[in-house]
Amino acid sequence: MELIIFLVVGLIAGFIAAQIMGKKQDLLTNLIVGVVGAVVGGGISGLLGIAAYGLIARIVIATLGAMLCLFIWQKYKGR
């Protein structure tokens, strides 16, 4: 059950991050970006000592991580 919640949070976070960053992505790309963003955002928030309790907090952390991943990808791709 936790895996399903993680995937749904990743999907939502990937979609929100794509909308904020002005990207047009398909469902699978949103899922991948969101899941990677959840891992990155969770790692960074853990290093900063920020704990995410609840669904909304998880989505916010994952969205911020996904936005960071999209930003880095955009800079890398722009080279």
mmCIF file of the N, C-alpha and C atoms, coordinates in Angstrom:
data_MODEL
# 
_entry.id   MODEL 
# 
loop_
_atom_site.group_PDB 
_atom_site.id 
_atom_site.type_symbol 
_atom_site.label_atom_id 
_atom_site.label_alt_id 
_atom_site.label_comp_id 
_atom_site.label_asym_id 
_atom_site.label_entity_id 
_atom_site.label_seq_id 
_atom_site.pdbx_PDB_ins_code 
_atom_site.Cartn_x 
_atom_site.Cartn_y 
_atom_site.Cartn_z 
_atom_site.occupancy 
_atom_site.B_iso_or_equiv 
_atom_site.pdbx_formal_charge 
_atom_site.auth_seq_id 
_atom_site.auth_comp_id 
_atom_site.auth_asym_id 
_atom_site.auth_atom_id 
_atom_site.pdbx_PDB_model_num 
ATOM 1   N N  . MET A 1 1  ? 0.816  -1.187 0.000   1.00 0.00 ? 1  MET A N  1 
ATOM 2   C CA . MET A 1 1  ? 0.000  0.000  0.000   1.00 0.00 ? 1  MET A CA 1 
ATOM 3   C C  . MET A 1 1  ? 0.870  1.267  0.000   1.00 0.00 ? 1  MET A C  1 
ATOM 4   N N  . GLU A 1 2  ? 1.980  1.225  0.716   1.00 0.00 ? 2  GLU A N  1 
ATOM 5   C CA . GLU A 1 2  ? 2.880  2.379  0.774   1.00 0.00 ? 2  GLU A CA 1 
ATOM 6   C C  . GLU A 1 2  ? 3.472  2.676  -0.604  1.00 0.00 ? 2  GLU A C  1 
ATOM 7   N N  . LEU A 1 3  ? 3.756  1.643  -1.388  1.00 0.00 ? 3  LEU A N  1 
ATOM 8   C CA . LEU A 1 3  ? 4.286  1.838  -2.735  1.00 0.00 ? 3  LEU A CA 1 
ATOM 9   C C  . LEU A 1 3  ? 3.275  2.557  -3.624  1.00 0.00 ? 3  LEU A C  1 
ATOM 10  N N  . ILE A 1 4  ? 2.016  2.191  -3.507  1.00 0.00 ? 4  ILE A N  1 
ATOM 11  C CA . ILE A 1 4  ? 0.974  2.842  -4.305  1.00 0.00 ? 4  ILE A CA 1 
ATOM 12  C C  . ILE A 1 4  ? 0.866  4.315  -3.933  1.00 0.00 ? 4  ILE A C  1 
ATOM 13  N N  . ILE A 1 5  ? 0.914  4.619  -2.639  1.00 0.00 ? 5  ILE A N  1 
ATOM 14  C CA . ILE A 1 5  ? 0.867  6.014  -2.193  1.00 0.00 ? 5  ILE A CA 1 
ATOM 15  C C  . ILE A 1 5  ? 2.074  6.775  -2.719  1.00 0.00 ? 5  ILE A C  1 
ATOM 16  N N  . PHE A 1 6  ? 3.251  6.148  -2.672  1.00 0.00 ? 6  PHE A N  1 
ATOM 17  C CA . PHE A 1 6  ? 4.473  6.772  -3.172  1.00 0.00 ? 6  PHE A CA 1 
ATOM 18  C C  . PHE A 1 6  ? 4.349  7.086  -4.662  1.00 0.00 ? 6  PHE A C  1 
ATOM 19  N N  . LEU A 1 7  ? 3.805  6.166  -5.435  1.00 0.00 ? 7  LEU A N  1 
ATOM 20  C CA . LEU A 1 7  ? 3.644  6.383  -6.871  1.00 0.00 ? 7  LEU A CA 1 
ATOM 21  C C  . LEU A 1 7  ? 2.615  7.470  -7.168  1.00 0.00 ? 7  LEU A C  1 
ATOM 22  N N  . VAL A 1 8  ? 1.526  7.499  -6.403  1.00 0.00 ? 8  VAL A N  1 
ATOM 23  C CA . VAL A 1 8  ? 0.511  8.534  -6.603  1.00 0.00 ? 8  VAL A CA 1 
ATOM 24  C C  . VAL A 1 8  ? 1.079  9.907  -6.235  1.00 0.00 ? 8  VAL A C  1 
ATOM 25  N N  . VAL A 1 9  ? 1.810  9.985  -5.136  1.00 0.00 ? 9  VAL A N  1 
ATOM 26  C CA . VAL A 1 9  ? 2.460  11.248 -4.756  1.00 0.00 ? 9  VAL A CA 1 
ATOM 27  C C  . VAL A 1 9  ? 3.437  11.671 -5.844  1.00 0.00 ? 9  VAL A C  1 
ATOM 28  N N  . GLY A 1 10 ? 4.214  10.741 -6.371  1.00 0.00 ? 10 GLY A N  1 
ATOM 29  C CA . GLY A 1 10 ? 5.143  11.052 -7.454  1.00 0.00 ? 10 GLY A CA 1 
ATOM 30  C C  . GLY A 1 10 ? 4.443  11.557 -8.697  1.00 0.00 ? 10 GLY A C  1 
ATOM 31  N N  . LEU A 1 11 ? 3.329  10.945 -9.042  1.00 0.00 ? 11 LEU A N  1 
ATOM 32  C CA . LEU A 1 11 ? 2.573  11.360 -10.217 1.00 0.00 ? 11 LEU A CA 1 
ATOM 33  C C  . LEU A 1 11 ? 2.023  12.774 -10.038 1.00 0.00 ? 11 LEU A C  1 
ATOM 34  N N  . ILE A 1 12 ? 1.455  13.033 -8.888  1.00 0.00 ? 12 ILE A N  1 
ATOM 35  C CA . ILE A 1 12 ? 0.914  14.369 -8.602  1.00 0.00 ? 12 ILE A CA 1 
ATOM 36  C C  . ILE A 1 12 ? 2.040  15.401 -8.588  1.00 0.00 ? 12 ILE A C  1 
ATOM 37  N N  . ALA A 1 13 ? 3.137  15.070 -7.923  1.00 0.00 ? 13 ALA A N  1 
ATOM 38  C CA . ALA A 1 13 ? 4.263  16.002 -7.841  1.00 0.00 ? 13 ALA A CA 1 
ATOM 39  C C  . ALA A 1 13 ? 4.859  16.268 -9.218  1.00 0.00 ? 13 ALA A C  1 
ATOM 40  N N  . GLY A 1 14 ? 4.988  15.246 -10.036 1.00 0.00 ? 14 GLY A N  1 
ATOM 41  C CA . GLY A 1 14 ? 5.518  15.435 -11.384 1.00 0.00 ? 14 GLY A CA 1 
ATOM 42  C C  . GLY A 1 14 ? 4.626  16.325 -12.223 1.00 0.00 ? 14 GLY A C  1 
ATOM 43  N N  . PHE A 1 15 ? 3.315  16.150 -12.092 1.00 0.00 ? 15 PHE A N  1 
ATOM 44  C CA . PHE A 1 15 ? 2.371  16.983 -12.824 1.00 0.00 ? 15 PHE A CA 1 
ATOM 45  C C  . PHE A 1 15 ? 2.453  18.435 -12.370 1.00 0.00 ? 15 PHE A C  1 
ATOM 46  N N  . ILE A 1 16 ? 2.449  18.656 -11.049 1.00 0.00 ? 16 ILE A N  1 
ATOM 47  C CA . ILE A 1 16 ? 2.504  20.023 -10.517 1.00 0.00 ? 16 ILE A CA 1 
ATOM 48  C C  . ILE A 1 16 ? 3.817  20.705 -10.913 1.00 0.00 ? 16 ILE A C  1 
ATOM 49  N N  . ALA A 1 17 ? 4.924  19.981 -10.788 1.00 0.00 ? 17 ALA A N  1 
ATOM 50  C CA . ALA A 1 17 ? 6.228  20.550 -11.143 1.00 0.00 ? 17 ALA A CA 1 
ATOM 51  C C  . ALA A 1 17 ? 6.283  20.912 -12.625 1.00 0.00 ? 17 ALA A C  1 
ATOM 52  N N  . ALA A 1 18 ? 5.732  20.066 -13.477 1.00 0.00 ? 18 ALA A N  1 
ATOM 53  C CA . ALA A 1 18 ? 5.722  20.351 -14.914 1.00 0.00 ? 18 ALA A CA 1 
ATOM 54  C C  . ALA A 1 18 ? 4.889  21.593 -15.209 1.00 0.00 ? 18 ALA A C  1 
ATOM 55  N N  . GLN A 1 19 ? 3.767  21.754 -14.513 1.00 0.00 ? 19 GLN A N  1 
ATOM 56  C CA . GLN A 1 19 ? 2.931  22.930 -14.725 1.00 0.00 ? 19 GLN A CA 1 
ATOM 57  C C  . GLN A 1 19 ? 3.649  24.202 -14.267 1.00 0.00 ? 19 GLN A C  1 
ATOM 58  N N  . ILE A 1 20 ? 4.301  24.137 -13.117 1.00 0.00 ? 20 ILE A N  1 
ATOM 59  C CA . ILE A 1 20 ? 5.012  25.308 -12.604 1.00 0.00 ? 20 ILE A CA 1 
ATOM 60  C C  . ILE A 1 20 ? 6.193  25.671 -13.491 1.00 0.00 ? 20 ILE A C  1 
ATOM 61  N N  . MET A 1 21 ? 6.913  24.674 -13.982 1.00 0.00 ? 21 MET A N  1 
ATOM 62  C CA . MET A 1 21 ? 8.098  24.918 -14.801 1.00 0.00 ? 21 MET A CA 1 
ATOM 63  C C  . MET A 1 21 ? 7.756  25.163 -16.267 1.00 0.00 ? 21 MET A C  1 
ATOM 64  N N  . GLY A 1 22 ? 6.477  25.057 -16.641 1.00 0.00 ? 22 GLY A N  1 
ATOM 65  C CA . GLY A 1 22 ? 6.052  25.317 -18.010 1.00 0.00 ? 22 GLY A CA 1 
ATOM 66  C C  . GLY A 1 22 ? 6.400  24.211 -18.983 1.00 0.00 ? 22 GLY A C  1 
ATOM 67  N N  . LYS A 1 23 ? 6.450  22.984 -18.502 1.00 0.00 ? 23 LYS A N  1 
ATOM 68  C CA . LYS A 1 23 ? 6.777  21.836 -19.348 1.00 0.00 ? 23 LYS A CA 1 
ATOM 69  C C  . LYS A 1 23 ? 5.503  21.099 -19.742 1.00 0.00 ? 23 LYS A C  1 
ATOM 70  N N  . LYS A 1 24 ? 5.507  20.533 -20.935 1.00 0.00 ? 24 LYS A N  1 
ATOM 71  C CA . LYS A 1 24 ? 4.398  19.715 -21.408 1.00 0.00 ? 24 LYS A CA 1 
ATOM 72  C C  . LYS A 1 24 ? 4.893  18.277 -21.424 1.00 0.00 ? 24 LYS A C  1 
ATOM 73  N N  . GLN A 1 25 ? 4.379  17.442 -20.510 1.00 0.00 ? 25 GLN A N  1 
ATOM 74  C CA . GLN A 1 25 ? 4.860  16.065 -20.378 1.00 0.00 ? 25 GLN A CA 1 
ATOM 75  C C  . GLN A 1 25 ? 3.691  15.092 -20.398 1.00 0.00 ? 25 GLN A C  1 
ATOM 76  N N  . ASP A 1 26 ? 4.006  13.863 -20.753 1.00 0.00 ? 26 ASP A N  1 
ATOM 77  C CA . ASP A 1 26 ? 2.984  12.831 -20.718 1.00 0.00 ? 26 ASP A CA 1 
ATOM 78  C C  . ASP A 1 26 ? 2.921  12.203 -19.321 1.00 0.00 ? 26 ASP A C  1 
ATOM 79  N N  . LEU A 1 27 ? 2.012  11.289 -19.145 1.00 0.00 ? 27 LEU A N  1 
ATOM 80  C CA . LEU A 1 27 ? 1.755  10.688 -17.836 1.00 0.00 ? 27 LEU A CA 1 
ATOM 81  C C  . LEU A 1 27 ? 2.965  9.940  -17.295 1.00 0.00 ? 27 LEU A C  1 
ATOM 82  N N  . LEU A 1 28 ? 3.619  9.162  -18.130 1.00 0.00 ? 28 LEU A N  1 
ATOM 83  C CA . LEU A 1 28 ? 4.776  8.382  -17.696 1.00 0.00 ? 28 LEU A CA 1 
ATOM 84  C C  . LEU A 1 28 ? 5.943  9.296  -17.297 1.00 0.00 ? 28 LEU A C  1 
ATOM 85  N N  . THR A 1 29 ? 6.170  10.340 -18.068 1.00 0.00 ? 29 THR A N  1 
ATOM 86  C CA . THR A 1 29 ? 7.242  11.274 -17.739 1.00 0.00 ? 29 THR A CA 1 
ATOM 87  C C  . THR A 1 29 ? 6.950  11.997 -16.427 1.00 0.00 ? 29 THR A C  1 
ATOM 88  N N  . ASN A 1 30 ? 5.684  12.379 -16.217 1.00 0.00 ? 30 ASN A N  1 
ATOM 89  C CA . ASN A 1 30 ? 5.306  12.993 -14.944 1.00 0.00 ? 30 ASN A CA 1 
ATOM 90  C C  . ASN A 1 30 ? 5.577  12.047 -13.783 1.00 0.00 ? 30 ASN A C  1 
ATOM 91  N N  . LEU A 1 31 ? 5.269  10.774 -13.972 1.00 0.00 ? 31 LEU A N  1 
ATOM 92  C CA . LEU A 1 31 ? 5.492  9.779  -12.924 1.00 0.00 ? 31 LEU A CA 1 
ATOM 93  C C  . LEU A 1 31 ? 6.980  9.632  -12.620 1.00 0.00 ? 31 LEU A C  1 
ATOM 94  N N  . ILE A 1 32 ? 7.787  9.531  -13.648 1.00 0.00 ? 32 ILE A N  1 
ATOM 95  C CA . ILE A 1 32 ? 9.231  9.353  -13.458 1.00 0.00 ? 32 ILE A CA 1 
ATOM 96  C C  . ILE A 1 32 ? 9.839  10.586 -12.792 1.00 0.00 ? 32 ILE A C  1 
ATOM 97  N N  . VAL A 1 33 ? 9.494  11.769 -13.291 1.00 0.00 ? 33 VAL A N  1 
ATOM 98  C CA . VAL A 1 33 ? 10.023 13.002 -12.714 1.00 0.00 ? 33 VAL A CA 1 
ATOM 99  C C  . VAL A 1 33 ? 9.562  13.153 -11.271 1.00 0.00 ? 33 VAL A C  1 
ATOM 100 N N  . GLY A 1 34 ? 8.316  12.824 -11.002 1.00 0.00 ? 34 GLY A N  1 
ATOM 101 C CA . GLY A 1 34 ? 7.790  12.932 -9.649  1.00 0.00 ? 34 GLY A CA 1 
ATOM 102 C C  . GLY A 1 34 ? 8.420  11.965 -8.677  1.00 0.00 ? 34 GLY A C  1 
ATOM 103 N N  . VAL A 1 35 ? 8.650  10.732 -9.109  1.00 0.00 ? 35 VAL A N  1 
ATOM 104 C CA . VAL A 1 35 ? 9.273  9.730  -8.231  1.00 0.00 ? 35 VAL A CA 1 
ATOM 105 C C  . VAL A 1 35 ? 10.726 10.105 -7.954  1.00 0.00 ? 35 VAL A C  1 
ATOM 106 N N  . VAL A 1 36 ? 11.447 10.506 -8.990  1.00 0.00 ? 36 VAL A N  1 
ATOM 107 C CA . VAL A 1 36 ? 12.830 10.950 -8.787  1.00 0.00 ? 36 VAL A CA 1 
ATOM 108 C C  . VAL A 1 36 ? 12.852 12.199 -7.909  1.00 0.00 ? 36 VAL A C  1 
ATOM 109 N N  . GLY A 1 37 ? 11.907 13.097 -8.143  1.00 0.00 ? 37 GLY A N  1 
ATOM 110 C CA . GLY A 1 37 ? 11.805 14.297 -7.322  1.00 0.00 ? 37 GLY A CA 1 
ATOM 111 C C  . GLY A 1 37 ? 11.479 13.984 -5.868  1.00 0.00 ? 37 GLY A C  1 
ATOM 112 N N  . ALA A 1 38 ? 10.660 12.971 -5.641  1.00 0.00 ? 38 ALA A N  1 
ATOM 113 C CA . ALA A 1 38 ? 10.336 12.571 -4.270  1.00 0.00 ? 38 ALA A CA 1 
ATOM 114 C C  . ALA A 1 38 ? 11.576 12.051 -3.554  1.00 0.00 ? 38 ALA A C  1 
ATOM 115 N N  . VAL A 1 39 ? 12.385 11.285 -4.256  1.00 0.00 ? 39 VAL A N  1 
ATOM 116 C CA . VAL A 1 39 ? 13.619 10.765 -3.661  1.00 0.00 ? 39 VAL A CA 1 
ATOM 117 C C  . VAL A 1 39 ? 14.597 11.908 -3.385  1.00 0.00 ? 39 VAL A C  1 
ATOM 118 N N  . VAL A 1 40 ? 14.763 12.791 -4.375  1.00 0.00 ? 40 VAL A N  1 
ATOM 119 C CA . VAL A 1 40 ? 15.685 13.921 -4.217  1.00 0.00 ? 40 VAL A CA 1 
ATOM 120 C C  . VAL A 1 40 ? 15.184 14.860 -3.123  1.00 0.00 ? 40 VAL A C  1 
ATOM 121 N N  . GLY A 1 41 ? 13.915 15.225 -3.181  1.00 0.00 ? 41 GLY A N  1 
ATOM 122 C CA . GLY A 1 41 ? 13.351 16.124 -2.182  1.00 0.00 ? 41 GLY A CA 1 
ATOM 123 C C  . GLY A 1 41 ? 13.385 15.524 -0.786  1.00 0.00 ? 41 GLY A C  1 
ATOM 124 N N  . GLY A 1 42 ? 13.108 14.225 -0.681  1.00 0.00 ? 42 GLY A N  1 
ATOM 125 C CA . GLY A 1 42 ? 13.181 13.560 0.617   1.00 0.00 ? 42 GLY A CA 1 
ATOM 126 C C  . GLY A 1 42 ? 14.589 13.522 1.162   1.00 0.00 ? 42 GLY A C  1 
ATOM 127 N N  . GLY A 1 43 ? 15.549 13.315 0.296   1.00 0.00 ? 43 GLY A N  1 
ATOM 128 C CA . GLY A 1 43 ? 16.945 13.305 0.722   1.00 0.00 ? 43 GLY A CA 1 
ATOM 129 C C  . GLY A 1 43 ? 17.408 14.671 1.200   1.00 0.00 ? 43 GLY A C  1 
ATOM 130 N N  . ILE A 1 44 ? 17.061 15.692 0.438   1.00 0.00 ? 44 ILE A N  1 
ATOM 131 C CA . ILE A 1 44 ? 17.465 17.055 0.813   1.00 0.00 ? 44 ILE A CA 1 
ATOM 132 C C  . ILE A 1 44 ? 16.758 17.487 2.092   1.00 0.00 ? 44 ILE A C  1 
ATOM 133 N N  . SER A 1 45 ? 15.466 17.194 2.198   1.00 0.00 ? 45 SER A N  1 
ATOM 134 C CA . SER A 1 45 ? 14.755 17.591 3.415   1.00 0.00 ? 45 SER A CA 1 
ATOM 135 C C  . SER A 1 45 ? 15.277 16.827 4.627   1.00 0.00 ? 45 SER A C  1 
ATOM 136 N N  . GLY A 1 46 ? 15.701 15.596 4.430   1.00 0.00 ? 46 GLY A N  1 
ATOM 137 C CA . GLY A 1 46 ? 16.298 14.830 5.526   1.00 0.00 ? 46 GLY A CA 1 
ATOM 138 C C  . GLY A 1 46 ? 17.618 15.422 5.970   1.00 0.00 ? 46 GLY A C  1 
ATOM 139 N N  . LEU A 1 47 ? 18.412 15.872 5.011   1.00 0.00 ? 47 LEU A N  1 
ATOM 140 C CA . LEU A 1 47 ? 19.687 16.511 5.349   1.00 0.00 ? 47 LEU A CA 1 
ATOM 141 C C  . LEU A 1 47 ? 19.479 17.829 6.088   1.00 0.00 ? 47 LEU A C  1 
ATOM 142 N N  . LEU A 1 48 ? 18.391 18.511 5.754   1.00 0.00 ? 48 LEU A N  1 
ATOM 143 C CA . LEU A 1 48 ? 18.095 19.781 6.407   1.00 0.00 ? 48 LEU A CA 1 
ATOM 144 C C  . LEU A 1 48 ? 17.339 19.601 7.714   1.00 0.00 ? 48 LEU A C  1 
ATOM 145 N N  . GLY A 1 49 ? 16.956 18.371 8.023   1.00 0.00 ? 49 GLY A N  1 
ATOM 146 C CA . GLY A 1 49 ? 16.231 18.097 9.258   1.00 0.00 ? 49 GLY A CA 1 
ATOM 147 C C  . GLY A 1 49 ? 14.751 18.427 9.179   1.00 0.00 ? 49 GLY A C  1 
ATOM 148 N N  . ILE A 1 50 ? 14.207 18.467 7.979   1.00 0.00 ? 50 ILE A N  1 
ATOM 149 C CA . ILE A 1 50 ? 12.788 18.766 7.785   1.00 0.00 ? 50 ILE A CA 1 
ATOM 150 C C  . ILE A 1 50 ? 12.054 17.441 7.584   1.00 0.00 ? 50 ILE A C  1 
ATOM 151 N N  . ALA A 1 51 ? 11.063 17.182 8.410   1.00 0.00 ? 51 ALA A N  1 
ATOM 152 C CA . ALA A 1 51 ? 10.277 15.957 8.304   1.00 0.00 ? 51 ALA A CA 1 
ATOM 153 C C  . ALA A 1 51 ? 8.952  16.275 7.618   1.00 0.00 ? 51 ALA A C  1 
ATOM 154 N N  . ALA A 1 52 ? 8.526  15.398 6.719   1.00 0.00 ? 52 ALA A N  1 
ATOM 155 C CA . ALA A 1 52 ? 7.266  15.575 5.997   1.00 0.00 ? 52 ALA A CA 1 
ATOM 156 C C  . ALA A 1 52 ? 6.246  14.578 6.529   1.00 0.00 ? 52 ALA A C  1 
ATOM 157 N N  . TYR A 1 53 ? 5.294  15.067 7.297   1.00 0.00 ? 53 TYR A N  1 
ATOM 158 C CA . TYR A 1 53 ? 4.230  14.230 7.823   1.00 0.00 ? 53 TYR A CA 1 
ATOM 159 C C  . TYR A 1 53 ? 2.937  14.578 7.105   1.00 0.00 ? 53 TYR A C  1 
ATOM 160 N N  . GLY A 1 54 ? 2.256  13.579 6.638   1.00 0.00 ? 54 GLY A N  1 
ATOM 161 C CA . GLY A 1 54 ? 0.994  13.798 5.946   1.00 0.00 ? 54 GLY A CA 1 
ATOM 162 C C  . GLY A 1 54 ? 1.162  13.823 4.438   1.00 0.00 ? 54 GLY A C  1 
ATOM 163 N N  . LEU A 1 55 ? 0.060  13.648 3.770   1.00 0.00 ? 55 LEU A N  1 
ATOM 164 C CA . LEU A 1 55 ? 0.061  13.549 2.311   1.00 0.00 ? 55 LEU A CA 1 
ATOM 165 C C  . LEU A 1 55 ? 0.447  14.872 1.647   1.00 0.00 ? 55 LEU A C  1 
ATOM 166 N N  . ILE A 1 56 ? -0.098 15.971 2.126   1.00 0.00 ? 56 ILE A N  1 
ATOM 167 C CA . ILE A 1 56 ? 0.190  17.274 1.518   1.00 0.00 ? 56 ILE A CA 1 
ATOM 168 C C  . ILE A 1 56 ? 1.672  17.616 1.655   1.00 0.00 ? 56 ILE A C  1 
ATOM 169 N N  . ALA A 1 57 ? 2.241  17.355 2.814   1.00 0.00 ? 57 ALA A N  1 
ATOM 170 C CA . ALA A 1 57 ? 3.670  17.642 3.018   1.00 0.00 ? 57 ALA A CA 1 
ATOM 171 C C  . ALA A 1 57 ? 4.527  16.785 2.101   1.00 0.00 ? 57 ALA A C  1 
ATOM 172 N N  . ARG A 1 58 ? 4.163  15.540 1.911   1.00 0.00 ? 58 ARG A N  1 
ATOM 173 C CA . ARG A 1 58 ? 4.906  14.663 0.994   1.00 0.00 ? 58 ARG A CA 1 
ATOM 174 C C  . ARG A 1 58 ? 4.832  15.184 -0.431  1.00 0.00 ? 58 ARG A C  1 
ATOM 175 N N  . ILE A 1 59 ? 3.658  15.651 -0.832  1.00 0.00 ? 59 ILE A N  1 
ATOM 176 C CA . ILE A 1 59 ? 3.494  16.178 -2.192  1.00 0.00 ? 59 ILE A CA 1 
ATOM 177 C C  . ILE A 1 59 ? 4.325  17.448 -2.366  1.00 0.00 ? 59 ILE A C  1 
ATOM 178 N N  . VAL A 1 60 ? 4.346  18.314 -1.360  1.00 0.00 ? 60 VAL A N  1 
ATOM 179 C CA . VAL A 1 60 ? 5.128  19.554 -1.448  1.00 0.00 ? 60 VAL A CA 1 
ATOM 180 C C  . VAL A 1 60 ? 6.617  19.238 -1.571  1.00 0.00 ? 60 VAL A C  1 
ATOM 181 N N  . ILE A 1 61 ? 7.129  18.341 -0.723  1.00 0.00 ? 61 ILE A N  1 
ATOM 182 C CA . ILE A 1 61 ? 8.550  17.972 -0.780  1.00 0.00 ? 61 ILE A CA 1 
ATOM 183 C C  . ILE A 1 61 ? 8.878  17.330 -2.119  1.00 0.00 ? 61 ILE A C  1 
ATOM 184 N N  . ALA A 1 62 ? 8.021  16.434 -2.593  1.00 0.00 ? 62 ALA A N  1 
ATOM 185 C CA . ALA A 1 62 ? 8.258  15.766 -3.877  1.00 0.00 ? 62 ALA A CA 1 
ATOM 186 C C  . ALA A 1 62 ? 8.194  16.758 -5.032  1.00 0.00 ? 62 ALA A C  1 
ATOM 187 N N  . THR A 1 63 ? 7.280  17.720 -4.960  1.00 0.00 ? 63 THR A N  1 
ATOM 188 C CA . THR A 1 63 ? 7.165  18.725 -6.017  1.00 0.00 ? 63 THR A CA 1 
ATOM 189 C C  . THR A 1 63 ? 8.410  19.600 -6.075  1.00 0.00 ? 63 THR A C  1 
ATOM 190 N N  . LEU A 1 64 ? 8.894  20.015 -4.917  1.00 0.00 ? 64 LEU A N  1 
ATOM 191 C CA . LEU A 1 64 ? 10.120 20.817 -4.892  1.00 0.00 ? 64 LEU A CA 1 
ATOM 192 C C  . LEU A 1 64 ? 11.307 20.027 -5.453  1.00 0.00 ? 64 LEU A C  1 
ATOM 193 N N  . GLY A 1 65 ? 11.393 18.751 -5.101  1.00 0.00 ? 65 GLY A N  1 
ATOM 194 C CA . GLY A 1 65 ? 12.451 17.900 -5.649  1.00 0.00 ? 65 GLY A CA 1 
ATOM 195 C C  . GLY A 1 65 ? 12.318 17.717 -7.148  1.00 0.00 ? 65 GLY A C  1 
ATOM 196 N N  . ALA A 1 66 ? 11.081 17.551 -7.623  1.00 0.00 ? 66 ALA A N  1 
ATOM 197 C CA . ALA A 1 66 ? 10.851 17.392 -9.061  1.00 0.00 ? 66 ALA A CA 1 
ATOM 198 C C  . ALA A 1 66 ? 11.181 18.675 -9.816  1.00 0.00 ? 66 ALA A C  1 
ATOM 199 N N  . MET A 1 67 ? 10.859 19.812 -9.213  1.00 0.00 ? 67 MET A N  1 
ATOM 200 C CA . MET A 1 67 ? 11.213 21.083 -9.848  1.00 0.00 ? 67 MET A CA 1 
ATOM 201 C C  . MET A 1 67 ? 12.723 21.238 -9.939  1.00 0.00 ? 67 MET A C  1 
ATOM 202 N N  . LEU A 1 68 ? 13.431 20.836 -8.908  1.00 0.00 ? 68 LEU A N  1 
ATOM 203 C CA . LEU A 1 68 ? 14.891 20.881 -8.939  1.00 0.00 ? 68 LEU A CA 1 
ATOM 204 C C  . LEU A 1 68 ? 15.429 19.969 -10.036 1.00 0.00 ? 68 LEU A C  1 
ATOM 205 N N  . CYS A 1 69 ? 14.865 18.775 -10.149 1.00 0.00 ? 69 CYS A N  1 
ATOM 206 C CA . CYS A 1 69 ? 15.300 17.843 -11.199 1.00 0.00 ? 69 CYS A CA 1 
ATOM 207 C C  . CYS A 1 69 ? 15.028 18.402 -12.589 1.00 0.00 ? 69 CYS A C  1 
ATOM 208 N N  . LEU A 1 70 ? 13.856 18.997 -12.790 1.00 0.00 ? 70 LEU A N  1 
ATOM 209 C CA . LEU A 1 70 ? 13.549 19.598 -14.087 1.00 0.00 ? 70 LEU A CA 1 
ATOM 210 C C  . LEU A 1 70 ? 14.467 20.769 -14.403 1.00 0.00 ? 70 LEU A C  1 
ATOM 211 N N  . PHE A 1 71 ? 14.793 21.570 -13.391 1.00 0.00 ? 71 PHE A N  1 
ATOM 212 C CA . PHE A 1 71 ? 15.703 22.701 -13.583 1.00 0.00 ? 71 PHE A CA 1 
ATOM 213 C C  . PHE A 1 71 ? 17.090 22.213 -13.989 1.00 0.00 ? 71 PHE A C  1 
ATOM 214 N N  . ILE A 1 72 ? 17.595 21.211 -13.285 1.00 0.00 ? 72 ILE A N  1 
ATOM 215 C CA . ILE A 1 72 ? 18.918 20.664 -13.603 1.00 0.00 ? 72 ILE A CA 1 
ATOM 216 C C  . ILE A 1 72 ? 18.915 20.039 -14.992 1.00 0.00 ? 72 ILE A C  1 
ATOM 217 N N  . TRP A 1 73 ? 17.850 19.310 -15.315 1.00 0.00 ? 73 TRP A N  1 
ATOM 218 C CA . TRP A 1 73 ? 17.749 18.688 -16.634 1.00 0.00 ? 73 TRP A CA 1 
ATOM 219 C C  . TRP A 1 73 ? 17.733 19.746 -17.729 1.00 0.00 ? 73 TRP A C  1 
ATOM 220 N N  . GLN A 1 74 ? 17.000 20.846 -17.499 1.00 0.00 ? 74 GLN A N  1 
ATOM 221 C CA . GLN A 1 74 ? 16.928 21.908 -18.468 1.00 0.00 ? 74 GLN A CA 1 
ATOM 222 C C  . GLN A 1 74 ? 18.291 22.557 -18.688 1.00 0.00 ? 74 GLN A C  1 
ATOM 223 N N  . LYS A 1 75 ? 19.028 22.779 -17.610 1.00 0.00 ? 75 LYS A N  1 
ATOM 224 C CA . LYS A 1 75 ? 20.371 23.351 -17.731 1.00 0.00 ? 75 LYS A CA 1 
ATOM 225 C C  . LYS A 1 75 ? 21.318 22.387 -18.437 1.00 0.00 ? 75 LYS A C  1 
ATOM 226 N N  . TYR A 1 76 ? 21.221 21.094 -18.115 1.00 0.00 ? 76 TYR A N  1 
ATOM 227 C CA . TYR A 1 76 ? 22.068 20.088 -18.745 1.00 0.00 ? 76 TYR A CA 1 
ATOM 228 C C  . TYR A 1 76 ? 21.757 19.964 -20.220 1.00 0.00 ? 76 TYR A C  1 
ATOM 229 N N  . LYS A 1 77 ? 20.493 19.956 -20.550 1.00 0.00 ? 77 LYS A N  1 
ATOM 230 C CA . LYS A 1 77 ? 20.049 19.804 -21.935 1.00 0.00 ? 77 LYS A CA 1 
ATOM 231 C C  . LYS A 1 77 ? 20.387 21.036 -22.768 1.00 0.00 ? 77 LYS A C  1 
ATOM 232 N N  . GLY A 1 78 ? 20.465 22.194 -22.129 1.00 0.00 ? 78 GLY A N  1 
ATOM 233 C CA . GLY A 1 78 ? 20.744 23.428 -22.833 1.00 0.00 ? 78 GLY A CA 1 
ATOM 234 C C  . GLY A 1 78 ? 22.188 23.582 -23.269 1.00 0.00 ? 78 GLY A C  1 
ATOM 235 N N  . ARG A 1 79 ? 23.071 22.723 -22.791 1.00 0.00 ? 79 ARG A N  1 
ATOM 236 C CA . ARG A 1 79 ? 24.493 22.827 -23.148 1.00 0.00 ? 79 ARG A CA 1 
ATOM 237 C C  . ARG A 1 79 ? 24.742 22.531 -24.586 1.00 0.00 ? 79 ARG A C  1 
# 
